[in-house]
Amino acid sequence: MALLAVYLFYLLAFGSSSSNAAAQINQVGVCYGQLGNNLPAPSQSVQLLQKLNATQVKLYDANPKILNALIGSKLYITVMVPNELIINISSNQTLANQWVQNNVIPYYPRAMIRYILVGNEVLSYYFKPLWFYLVPAIKRIHQSVKTLGLSNVKVGTPLAIDMLESSVLLPSNGTFRSDIAGKVMKPLLQFLNHTNSFFFVDLYPYFEWVSKPNTVSLGYALLAAQNKTF
């Protein structure tokens, strides 16, 4: 079976007044993972997405077979620039242009690509060598999007909850980690605000339940907890 994990599409519209964006925030999408065996063909996976009444799909790359299968599907699509390209793209506008030209232009607008995410959870500790290249790379991709006339495409990056100093159960009580707050998070938020883009966050309440099953309810992990706000 396909490794298709249902998720709540993680859009937090910081400073965004777009009615189209507001309409999408509460819609459910699917992360289309490709790590596994016995995976169905992209066309079969797209049919499954449609049967699930998904409205959005996130790819962890810009797989051409999947993007071709998504043409005409009426699903909003997110594609991703791999982490390993961030350093080179951060200082090379030509390379940024080439990535967008090769991975977005052949499918857009027949495939409804709406978001380009640069990297995946880059501000986690494991990717420390990439931290200070992230925002410059995002700006390069955004410039490419503008140059190539992709007016409906927003650029951002998905962050893990470890961007906060402490987030256990109450992320609203957290602050950005001191090692990234000033030099990375501030310019990132300024970029998102300036371009009317989104603050993308990967949230996994399941892991809180696994680590503390006696104090964290299963309802919290399944986003079904009652009478609580986080």
C-alpha positions in Angstrom: 0.0 0.0 0.0 1.1 3.6 -0.5 2.8 5.3 2.3 0.4 8.2 2.3 0.1 9.8 5.7 -2.9 12.0 6.3 -2.1 15.3 8.0 -3.5 18.7 8.7 -2.0 21.0 6.1 0.2 23.2 8.3 -0.5 26.8 7.3 -0.2 29.5 9.9 -0.8 32.7 8.0 1.4 35.2 9.7 0.4 38.6 8.4 -1.5 37.1 5.4 -4.9 38.6 4.4 -5.4 36.4 1.4 -9.0 35.0 1.3 -7.8 32.1 -0.8 -5.2 31.3 1.9 -7.7 31.6 4.6 -10.0 29.2 2.8 -7.2 26.6 2.6 -6.1 26.7 6.2 -8.7 24.3 7.5 -8.5 21.9 4.6 -6.9 18.4 5.0 -4.1 17.3 2.8 -1.7 14.3 2.4 2.0 13.9 2.7 3.0 11.8 -0.3 6.0 9.8 1.0 8.1 7.6 -1.3 10.2 5.7 1.3 9.0 2.1 1.3 8.4 -0.9 -1.0 5.5 -2.2 -3.0 4.3 1.4 -3.7 1.5 1.9 -6.2 2.0 3.8 -9.4 1.6 7.6 -9.0 -1.6 7.5 -11.0 -3.1 5.0 -8.5 -1.9 7.2 -5.6 -3.6 10.2 -7.1 -6.8 8.3 -7.4 -6.5 7.3 -3.7 -6.0 11.0 -2.8 -9.2 11.9 -4.6 -11.1 9.1 -2.9 -10.0 10.5 0.4 -11.4 13.9 -0.6 -8.0 15.4 0.0 -7.6 19.0 -1.3 -3.8 19.3 -1.0 -0.7 17.1 -1.4 2.8 17.7 -0.3 5.8 16.1 -2.0 9.2 15.8 -0.4 10.9 16.6 -3.8 9.6 17.5 -7.2 9.2 14.0 -8.6 8.3 14.3 -12.3 6.2 11.1 -12.5 4.1 12.2 -9.6 3.7 15.8 -10.9 2.6 14.4 -14.3 0.1 12.2 -12.5 -1.2 15.3 -10.6 -1.9 17.3 -13.7 -5.7 18.0 -13.9 -6.3 16.5 -10.4 -7.4 19.8 -8.9 -5.2 19.1 -5.9 -3.1 22.0 -4.5 0.5 20.9 -4.6 3.6 21.6 -2.5 7.0 20.7 -3.9 10.3 20.8 -2.0 13.9 21.9 -2.8 16.2 19.2 -1.3 18.4 20.1 1.7 21.5 19.2 -0.2 20.9 22.0 -2.8 20.5 24.8 -0.2 24.1 25.9 0.1 24.7 26.1 -3.6 21.3 27.9 -4.4 21.9 30.4 -1.6 24.7 32.1 -3.6 23.7 31.2 -7.2 20.6 32.8 -8.8 21.2 30.9 -12.0 21.0 27.6 -10.1 17.8 28.8 -8.4 16.3 29.7 -11.7 17.3 26.4 -13.2 15.6 24.5 -10.3 12.3 26.3 -10.8 12.6 26.1 -14.6 13.1 22.3 -14.5 10.9 21.3 -11.6 7.9 23.7 -11.7 7.5 25.3 -15.1 6.9 22.1 -17.1 3.9 21.3 -14.9 2.5 24.7 -13.9 -0.4 25.7 -14.1 -1.8 22.4 -15.3 -0.6 20.9 -12.0 -1.8 23.3 -9.3 1.6 24.0 -7.6 1.0 26.5 -4.9 4.0 26.2 -2.6 7.7 25.7 -2.9 9.3 24.7 0.3 13.1 25.2 0.6 14.5 22.3 2.6 12.9 20.1 5.2 13.2 21.0 8.9 16.5 22.7 8.2 16.7 24.5 11.6 16.8 21.2 13.5 20.2 20.5 15.2 21.1 17.8 12.7 21.3 20.4 9.8 23.3 23.1 11.6 25.7 23.6 8.7 22.7 24.7 6.6 21.2 27.2 9.1 22.6 30.4 7.8 22.2 29.5 4.1 18.5 28.9 4.5 17.0 32.4 4.2 19.4 33.4 1.3 18.3 30.2 -0.6 14.6 31.0 0.1 15.1 34.5 -1.3 16.8 33.1 -4.4 13.9 30.8 -5.1 11.4 33.6 -4.5 13.3 35.7 -7.0 13.1 32.9 -9.5 9.3 32.6 -8.9 8.9 36.3 -9.6 11.2 36.3 -12.7 9.3 33.3 -14.2 5.9 34.9 -13.5 4.5 32.3 -11.0 2.2 34.8 -9.3 0.2 32.1 -7.4 3.2 30.3 -5.9 4.4 31.1 -2.3 7.8 30.2 -1.0 8.7 29.1 2.5 10.3 26.4 4.6 8.8 23.7 7.0 10.2 23.9 10.5 10.2 21.3 13.2 8.9 22.2 16.7 12.4 22.1 18.0 12.8 25.6 16.7 11.4 26.6 20.1 13.4 26.5 23.4 10.6 24.6 25.0 7.3 23.4 23.5 6.0 20.5 25.6 2.2 20.7 25.5 2.2 24.5 25.4 4.0 25.8 22.3 2.5 29.2 22.9 4.7 29.5 26.0 7.8 28.8 23.9 10.4 31.2 22.5 12.6 30.7 19.4 15.9 29.0 20.2 18.6 31.6 21.0 21.0 30.0 18.5 18.6 30.8 15.6 16.4 33.6 16.9 18.3 36.7 15.7 20.2 35.6 12.7 17.8 33.1 11.1 14.2 33.4 12.5 14.0 37.2 12.4 15.0 37.5 8.7 12.8 34.5 7.8 9.8 36.0 9.5 10.6 39.4 7.8 10.7 37.6 4.4 7.4 35.8 5.0 5.7 39.0 6.1 7.1 41.0 3.1 6.0 38.3 0.6 2.7 37.5 2.3 3.7 33.9 2.6 3.2 31.4 5.4 4.9 30.1 8.5 5.0 26.3 7.9 5.3 24.0 11.0 5.6 20.2 11.2 3.7 19.2 14.4 3.8 15.7 15.8 1.7 15.5 19.0 1.9 11.7 18.7 5.5 11.8 19.9 4.5 13.6 23.1 2.1 10.8 23.9 4.7 8.1 23.1 7.2 9.7 25.5 4.7 10.5 28.3 1.7 8.1 27.9 0.8 8.5 31.6 0.6 12.2 31.5 -0.4 13.0 27.8 -3.7 11.7 26.6 -4.2 9.7 23.4 -6.8 12.3 22.5 -4.2 15.0 22.5 -2.0 12.9 20.2 -4.9 12.3 17.8 -5.9 16.0 17.8 -9.1 15.0 19.5 -8.6 16.3 23.0 -11.6 18.1 24.4 -11.8 21.3 26.4 -8.2 22.2 25.8 -6.5 24.7 23.6 -2.9 24.5 22.5 
